[in-house]
Each structure stands twice: as C-alpha cells, then as structure tokens.
Amino acid sequence: MALIRAVLSGLRALAVFCVSTAHAEDIGSTENLGPAEDAGVLARCWTSEALAGSKAELKAPPSATRFDLKALRTEALPDPEPVSEELRGSIRSVDLPDGEKLIALTFDLCESGGRRAGYDYRVVDLLRKEGVKATFFAGGKWLESHPERAQQLIADPNFEIGGHGLRHRDFTKASKATLSDEIRLTEAAYARAKSALKARACATDPAPDIQTRMTLMRFPYGRCNAKALTAVAEAGQLAVQWDIVSGDPDPRISAKTMANTILTKAHPGAIVVAHANGRGRRTAEALALALPKLKSQGYEFVTVGELLAAGKPVIAETCYLSRPGDNRARVARAKRRKTKNGSLSTFRQR
C-alpha cells in the first residue's frame, strides 16, 4: 500500500472551494463559479460569458482540417518513467479504507480522424456550478481542434486531464509505431495546450499550478490487449477503465434511467464513464438528477488521480465494458451497424 501511495502521490489535484446547488433547469449556467481568488487562472483569463458554451459547440460537423502532426512530433516531452509492475493492467475501480466515500466521474473527449467532435458545455458548466471534480480523457485531435476549451479545462483546478488516443483508434489492431503515436502525440497535444495557456499574460502572475503531464490513459472503445497495456505502461501512464457505465451515447436511454443507473451502482471507489464531446445523450440532465443525491448520501467527488492515491486500485488483466469478453461482441455488432460518422463504437455511438 505504501508503494502504491508513493507512486500515485503526484496525481493529486488542487481542491476547489466553490460549491453550490444545481437543478435540471440550471444546466449550462456559470454564474456561481466562485470568487476570482478561488478560481485562480481560470477567472483571470476568462469571463463567465467566455466560459459559457453554446448549442453550436454540441455539433460534430465534418472536417477536412488536418492537424499539425509535425508540430506534435517535434514537441519536447520528458522521458517517461515506466509504471511499476503492480500497477500495470486495466484499472476499474479503487478499494478504499472503511468509511471513505469517494467516487470519480470521468468524461471522454474523443475525436476520430475524419470528423470533429463537439464540446458539451452543459456538462462542464454543471460540474463547475456544483463544485464537482472530474477527470477528462481527451483525444489528441480533440485537444488540437478545441484549443480554447482545452486550455480552460487544463486551467480549472477542479479538473484532471488524461489521454484517450490521438485519433480514437482501436489499440488492439495498432502496430507498435501506431501505438507509440497514439500515446505520445496525445501527450504532445496536451503539452502544446498547456504551453499556450502558460503563455497567456493572464496566466503568468502568479504562474498557474497546473498538471505537469499526462499520467492517465483510457483506451478508445474500451479495448486493449497485452501489447497495448504494455505500451501504455512503458509510456509512464496508468490505464484507467471504469466500473459504472452511464450509457449516455444511447438515444434510447432517458436522463432518469441514466441517473438511476449511476445511483444504484454507485459505491465507494467507483469510476463512472460518460462523455463530454457532444456524443453523450442527456448526460447533463442525468448528472443534475444524480449529483445532489450522491452528495446527500455522503459521497465526495474526486479526480481519478485522487481516488487512486486514496486506496488500492482494482486491476484487471484485460479491458471490458461491464464483464470480461463483452467488448468483442459489442464491437462485432458495431462493425455491422456502423455509426453515422463511419467510426465504430463500443457504446452504440461515441
């Protein structure tokens, strides 16, 4: 346990001080972000109006824009420190000491090669209004195509950023070179966004205390194999899965059903997966229902890094959605179905 805590101690995030109550009709509001001294660089660099999103950002329009692979390849990154053997594998949840009621909300920001994904401001604004910590697993392409939103998420002391592959490719079918690109160039995209944030005049005095580098990774489609797990571990990142599936990309699932799923399956040390790239359906509405009830039950929302540092990770040898082997059947169905944007999906549509 001492070794695990030592390895994970660098993942702790800064606490946020503003906490308020949200209702379903308040989704999208950023009025209660808290005083500027609490929000720090976020408040110095952006007004509440600039942080607030628009319906247009939810869309995922076709895009022929090519992102700058050359710049990503030349981005200087620190040498990785490979993950220790006892922390390798697919982390699904965390065993916590008795009495600890911590839970981690995670949101995927995936974007494939041929289509630009959106930004679900309703989710982000609600988290800020509620003072709820969260971890965003961002694709490298998403970070590059949403530079302003990426910097805002990085600047927010309540949020943590992990990787989600460069172009949302299936890691189980990737070559060694592709695996390296998907991992390293995603971190390079994060480094570019972080540098752009720190270059802003509003972020220089005092200098922001922001996440140094990516230390967490979530596999696209939730799929991995031994080769992919090893590649991520050698890159110095922990592979993080989940044990509660929100189901938010499924148009058949109502906000109430989604909230009930989260509430009935919630437990200390749980990791919840949802989306904030515009592909989630009714995600913010479901959160508006679930968050107050989870708080009333004594749960504290933390980042994945904080959750890992608080206990012992529950690690599987492979990746799966809800039970071992279920991803293979889901991907096979996705291949037959194909999503509208031409990419496969583990959760019906991502």
Disulfide bonds with the S-S distance in Angstrom:
Cys45-Cys202 2.03
Cys224-Cys319 2.08
